[in-house]
Amino acid sequence: MNRTAVLNVVGLTESLLGERTPRITAFRKRGAVVNLDPAFPALTTTAQSNYLTGTPPAKHGIVANGWFDRELAEVQFWKQSNRLVHGRKLWDELRARDHHFTCAKLFWWFNMYSTADWSITPRPMYPADGRKVFDIYSWPYSIRDEIKHALGEFPFPGFWGPNAGLQSPAGNPDCATRWIAESAKWVEKKFKPTLNLVYLPHLDYNLQRLGPKHPDIGQDLALIDEIVGELILFFQKRNVQVVLLSEYGITPVDKAIHLNRIFREQGWLTVKEELGLEILDAGASRAFAVADHQIAHIYVNDAALLNQVRSTVEFTPGVATVLAAKEKTAAGIHHPRAGDLIAVAKENAWFTYYYWLDDKHAPDFARCVDIHRKPGYDPVELFLDPKLRAPKLKVAGKLLRKKLGFRMLMDVVPLDASLVKGSHGCRPANVADWPVLITERHDLLPAHQLDSTEVYNILKRHILPA
């Protein structure tokens, strides 16, 4: 088998390639690039699952980064068990063909309890005293301490939150992505996997924070180009072929859509008061939305409301289309986890999870980085609240309280959705904003455009001997 490293450069598109990406551009010129018709929805976990199973969400079940569990009556976001992804994975097929095949899965999602040989994923610890301790999870367990001894602690605040992609006490703007890149080198030197799946998220942060047209994005392109260029040279010196891959393209947005607030005004949403703040009660709601970037899964617990909900959403400014059963089947996403309806935003818009009508009653987690508690994706977590006086001083004070053992709430995230300038999830009109696959094996690319599920076979053909 041909040893292969797949570098998942999040957000990379042809529209971003140019003078600020000389190493990636040179790699492309030596081989070929194919535009990938994005997964639907064009989200991290769905795209990765399409690539690694060769099937759409109707088969593998990953309908978004989160969904409503109808039995638990709870919204579940950013879960990590690989058992959630149904179907045979790429590494399982290749191992069945050759028992010498091995796979490393570094920071790709659904990275716990997979059948990959080695895996590393972000995973904080939550002691009973209420603390959140940043850490990683690895398999086998032994490599966790070994790699932290070699590379230092994973710079978690640089991976997600207001410090991600920025100079901060956590490190340089690219500190999290560089740590992952170094972990890929470490795993290669120690284990020499046949397939090394490497997730490089740096572009994701400022493309959402600032938008792809912002002049400062050039600095981010230069940083990711340097990291990718170093990895290409490293792997090629070790006779490992490299494939560059991305999951989606991020396009400019200027409109936030608050479906849950609309549903609340219609009397369909149930909110309960806890300690003077408002909590969405999804199980008791007649209809509610699980927002995820530019798509929203709408769960209608009262079937009599279905047509009325659909009509309301269709006439909401910023909504491009609404999918019901027939349309979901055509889109390859008709799965029990999916909403009864799926709303898709126009390219310049995105969906919030916000359901409160007065910020004074927003839940305490709304102003925190709290990806598991929020009933929807929240890109506003990338910002420090501009209304805070001396925000860095406030953060330092809260960290000191934490270090001294006191309880504290890191409530520094704003509630202003207009700050977000980039999003993804829908199918961009311009093919140059689609995700890409770049390889020096141009003989393995049968067309200039492929469906996201076809990535599975392209990767398999790279690895299998001719």
N, C-alpha and C positions, 0 to 999 in steps of 0.2 A: 504493500500500500504506500501511497505517496503522502508523506507527512505534510500537514497543512495547518496554517494559522489563519483563522477568520477574525479580522479586526472590525468590530461593529462600531463604526464611527457615527455616533448618533447625530442626526440632523444633516448629514452630508448630502448635498445635491450638486448637480452640474452647475446650477446658477451661482454656487459659492466658489467654484474652482477658478483659479486665476493666478495673478501675480503674488498673492499672499499665501498660496499653497504650492510652491515650486516642487516639493518632494512628491506630493500626491499627484500633481499634474504630470510629472516625469514618469511616475509609475503607470499612469493611465496611457501615456504616449507609447510606452513599451508594449502595452497589451491592448485591452479593449474595455469599454464600459457599456453596460446595458442599463436602461431605465426600467425600474420596477413599478408596475402598476400597483399602487399601494394596497396593503392589506385594508380590509374594511372591518372595523375602523382602523385608521392609521395611527395606532397607539403601540407603545412599547411591548406589552405582553402579548397582544394579538399578533403583531408582526413577527415577533420571535417565534411564537407557536406555529404560525404559518410556515416559517422557514424550516423549523426543526421537525415538523411532522409531515409537511407537504400537503396539508389539508386545510380547509377553511374553518372558521369558528363553529359552523353547524356540526362539524365532526369533532374538533378538539375541545370545544367548550369555552375557550377564552374569548368571551364576547367584549371584553374591555379590561381595564386595569382593576376594575371592581364591579360588583353587581349585588343585587338584592337576593339574599338567601331566603327563599320562600318558606322553608321549614323553620329556620331560626327566626324569621321575620326581622332580620338585621341586614344592614348594608355591610359588606365585607370588601375591604380595599387593600391592595398590595400584599396579598397572602403569598407565601413562598413555597408551599409544598408542590413539588413537581407532579404529584399524583392528581392535581387538579387538571393537568393537561392530558387529555385522553388520546389514545393512539400510540403507535410505535414511534419512538424518537430516532433521529438519524443515527446516533451512536449505537442504538440497539441493533439496527439492521446491519451496520458495518461490523459490529462485534460478532453477529451471527455468521457473517461471511468469513471472518478470520478471527480466531480467538486471541491473536496477538494484538488486535486493535485496542487502543486506549484513547480516552477522551478527558480533557480538562475543560471545565466550564467556569470561567472567571467573571463573576459579577453579572452574567446574564441572569434574567429573572427566573422564577420558579426553580431555584437552585438548591433547595433542600430536599433530601430523600430521593434524588434522581439516581439513575443507574450509571451516571458518569463516574469515571474512576477517581477524579479529583475535582473538588469544587470549593469556591470561596464566594461568600456573599455578605453584604452588610446586614448586621443583626445586633441591635442594641440588647442589653440586659436590663431587666426591670425588677430590681430587688423589692421586697415586701414593704420597705420604708417609703416607697413612692418615687425613688430616684430612677433616672434613665441613664444608663452607663453605655457609652458608645463602644461597639466591638464588632467583630466579624464572626461568622459561622463558617466552619470548614469541614470538609470530609476528605480524607479521614481526619478525626479530631486532632491528631498529632501535628498536622502541618500548621494549625492555627498559631501555636506558640513558636514554632520554628520560623515561620515567615515574619511574624511580628518582631522576633529577635533580629532577623536579617534586615527588615525594612523599617522598623519602628511601627508605632500604632497607626492604624488607618485613620487619615484625617477626615473623620465623619462630617464635621461642619462644612467641609469643602465639597462634599458629595451632594448635599441637598440643604436648602434653607437660605437665609439672607446672605450668608458668606460664600455660597457656591459660585464659583467663577470669578471671585473677587479677591484682591489682596486682603488678608485678614490674619488674625493670630493663628488660624489653622494652617496657614502657609501661603504659598503663591497661588494665583488664580487657578492654575492647572494642577494643584497639589493632589486632589483625589484621583484624577485621570492618570497622572504620572505614577502614583502609587500602584494603580491597577496595571499599568504598562510594565512597571518593574516586577510586579508579581507574576506577569506572564513570562518574563525572562527567567525568573527564579524557578518557576514550575518547569520550563523547558530545560534548563540546566540540570535539574534534579531528576525529572521523570521522563523527559523526551516523549510526550504524548503524540499519538498519531494525529489527533485533531485537537487544536487548542482554540477554544472559543473565548474571545477577549472583548469586553464591553468598555468603550471609551466615550464617556458622556459629556466631555467638556463643552461642546458647542451648544448643548441643550439649554444651558442656563441663560446666557445673554441673548440667545435667539428668542427666548420667551420674554425675558426681562425688557430688552431694548427693541426687538424686532430685527429681521434680517437686513433691513435697509439702513440701519444705524451705522454711522462711520466707525464706531468703536469695535464693530464686529470683526474688522480686519485684524485686530490684535488677537482675538480668539482664534481666527483662522490660522494665524502664524503659529500660535502655541500648539494647536492640534496637529498642524502640519509637521512641526518639529518632532513631536512624540511619535506620530505615525511613521515618519521618515526613519527615525532611529529603530523602530521595531522592524520595519521592512529590511533594513540592513542587517540587523541582528539575526532575524530568522533566515534570510537568504544565505548568510555565512555558514549557517548550520544545515543547509540543504533542506530548508522547510519552505514550501511555496506559500505565498501570501494571497489572501482574498480580502479586499476591502468591501464592506457592506454597510448599508444604513437602513433605518427602519421607516423613516418618514421624512418629509420636508416641512419646515416651519415657515409659514407665510404671515405677512403683517395682519394684525387685527386692530380694530378701533371700536368694537362694540361688544359689550358683555350682556348676555341674556340670562335673566333670573326666572327660570320656569317655576321653581318652587314658590316664589313670591306670588306669581300669577295664580298658581293652584291654591295657594292659601287664601287669596282674595276671593276665589270662587267657592271657598268653603270645603275644598277637597282634602286639604292637608291638615293633619292632626299634630299639634304642638303641645308639649307638656312643660310645666314650669318646674325647674329644679333649682333650689337655692336662689330664686329670683331671676334666673336666666332661662332661656327657651331651648328645648331639645326636641328635635324632630322625632316623632314616633311613627316610623315607617309602617310598622305592622298594623297600626290603627288608622292609617291614612287611606282615604278612598282612592287617591291618585297622588303620586309623587315622582320626582325625577332623580335619577342617579347621574349626575353630570360628570363628564370625563372629556376635557378639552373641547373638541368641536362636535361631540356627539353626546346625546343624553338618552339613557334607557329609561323609559317611562313605564312604571308599574301601576296598573289600574286594578286595585283590589275590588272595586265595585264594577262588575262587568257592564252594568247598565249605563255607565258613564263613558264607555269606550269611544263612541262616535263624537260625543260632545268634547271630550278631552282632545281627540285628534283635530277637530275643527279649531279649537282654541289655539292649539300649538301651531297649526298650519298658518294661522293669521297673525302669529307673533312676529314682529319685526326682527329680522336677522336670521330667521329659520328658512332654510332652503327647501327641505322636504321632510316628510314624516313617513316612516315605514311601518306598515301593519303586516299581518301574516304573509300575504302574497308577496309583498316587496321584500320582506326579510328572507324568504325562501330564495328569491332571485339573487339576493345579495350574499347568499351563503352564510347567513347568521341566524337562521331559524333554529334556535336551541332553547331548551328550558330555562337557562340562566338569563337569556335576553329579556329585555322589557317587552311588555305587550305592544308597545309602540316604541320606535326609535326615532328621535329627532336628530336631524343633521343640520348644522349651522352653515350659513353662507361663509365663503372663504375669509371674509373680513370680521367674522364674529366667533364667539365661543360661549360656552355655558358655564355659569357658576353653580355651586351647590347652595348658595345663600337662600334662607327661608325666613329669616326674621325681617320685620318691617321697621324696626328701630334698633340702631346699633347698641343702644344701652342694654338691650335684652339679648344680644348675641351670646352664644355659649362661650365659656372661658377658653375652650380649645380653639375657637375661631381666630384668636390673636396669637396662636402658637403654631410652631411646626409640629403637626400632629396628624400624620398621614393615615393612621389607622382609625382614628376616632371620627374624622370628618366623613360625612356621608356623600362624598364626592371629591374629585381632584381639585386642588387649590393652588394654582400657580402664583397667587399673591404671597405664598410662603417664601418666595424669592426676594422679598423686599423687607427692609426695616421701615417701620411706620415713620413717614416724613413729619408727622405731627409731634413726634417725641422730641423733647429737649435733650440735647447731648445723648443721642441714642447709644453710642459706643460706651459712654460712661455708665448708662443704665444697664447695659448688658454685662459690663465688667462687675458692677455691683451685685447683680443677680448671680453671676458665676461665683463670686466670693461667698455669698450666702450658701450656695450649694456646696462649695468646698468646705465650709465650716460646719456642714451637716444640717443646715436649716432647710425647711421646705421653701420652695420658691416657684413662681410661675413665670416662664420666659414669654411673657405676653408682649411681644415687640412687633408682631406682624400687623400690617394695616388691614382695613376692611374696604379698601378702595379698588374695585376690580378694574377701573379705568387705567391703572398703572401698567397692566399687562399689554405688551405690544406685539407678541407673536404667539401663534398656536398651531395645532395640527389635529388631524383626526378625519377630516374630509379629504376628498380627492382633488388636489389642486388643478386648476384649469391649465396651467403651464406645465408641460412635461419636464421642463428644466427644474421644477420644484418637486419632482418625484424622487423617492429614494433611488440609490444606485448600487450596482455590483460592479466592481472593477477588478480585473485579473490580468495577469500576463499570459494566461492560457486562453488567448482569443479563439483558439480552435474549439473551445468548449461552449462558446456563446452562439447559439443558433439564430439569434435575432437581436434587434436593437431595443426590443421591448419585451418584457416577460411579466407574467403574473407572479405575485409574491409567493404563491405556493410552489412555483417552479424552481425556486432557489434550492429547495431540498435536493433535487436531482442534479443541479449544477454543482453543488458542494460534493455530492456523492461521486460524481464523475471526476472531480479533482483528486479525490482520495483513492479511488479504485485504480488499479493498474490498467493501462490501455489493453 
